[in-house]
Amino acid sequence: MKRSIPLWPLLAAAALSVAVPAAAQDKVVNVYSSRHYQTDEKLYRDFTKATGIQVRLIEGKEDALIERIRNEGANSPADVLITVDAGRLWRAEELDLFAPVKSQVLDNRLPASFRHPEGKWFGFSYRARVIVYNKDKVKPGEITSYADLADPKWKGRICVRSSSNIYNLSLLAALIHHWGEDKARQWAKDVKENLARDPKGGDTDQIKAVAAGECDVAISNHYYYVRLMNSDKPEDKKVVEKVALVWPDQNGNGTHVNVSGAGLIKTAPHKQAAIKFLEYLASDQAQAYFAAGNNEWPVVSSAAYRNPALASLGKFKADSLNVSVLGKNQALAQKIYDQVGWK
């Protein structure tokens, strides 16, 4: 069923696309972002201070913004889309929303594994998909890999969110690449059989379920754990005391990682300003802000960040797989989850 589009976004889009002199257009960049962090606001202000280019921000949910740009078509005022997870960047790519960018700054600053091979989008911070366990129920070193989650010893002991969630789709997409379709399907089937309950809630709910004894092990993005570490709530502190975190696959391909990223919209009315904005996101200063917003790591190794809780997790071996593969294998990942009955 086709989703109806409210009138006010269309009026706003029309207002943003009113013809103005070329010189004035160069001083504006229209950013559609699914990120809602105070650190991003500081980043935008500093970009304007450094370049004189004003940032016009439109915020919304990830998939809703992608759909909005698609519906706006050639008249979209959007210059840049910022969103989370390579899977969503891939969805925008599949809708032909992005234009490839050729930039020595981006090529030199950003690791190849964190950007699209053709420059259609770029990752600017990254997160890890980790395993969290109950310290009273699981011994250190007892579980060390994603493959371990399929072991029958964990039957009735695992919590995880829905298979349709983009984070789980991207994880399985990576496993499909590394293991092949058949082994990945068997893994999904075995993990589904080991669940303590039907998938429900978000990653924070899985961590809290482990602490409460509803299950012994859970899969989560690392920053949900860090948020609990940084919380002032006594109940959150108790959760952190009861659980521990594992970097999976340190003796193999490395822990699965994903990105928050951005790309240039194909119909961008301010292309040069948009490219300058993307290049600014790769600067050390912007990297620190971009990563801090969601307790993630900068993709640029020289960028410093101040996050004691995140730093306390230590270093780990990350999977070097190019994150664009996560989108390409997304449909197959969902098909496998559906086949094995992972809700």
Secondary structure, DSSP 8 states (H G I E B T S, - for coil): ------HHHHHHHHHHTS---HHHHTTEEEEEES---HHHHHHHHHHHHHH--EEEEEE--HHHHHHHHHHHGGG----EEEEESHHHHHHHHHTT-B-----HHHHHHS-GGGB-TTSS-EEEEEEEEEEEEETTTS-TTS--STGGGGSGGGTT-EE---TTSHHHHHHHHHHHHHH-HHHHHHHHHHHHHTBSS---S-HHHHHHHHHHTS-SEEEEEHHHHHHHHH---HHHHHHHHHEEEE-TTTTTT-B-EEEEEEEEBTT-TTHHHHHHHHHHHTSHHHHHHHHHTTT-EESSTT-----HHHHHT----B--S-THHHHHTHHHHHHHHHHHT--
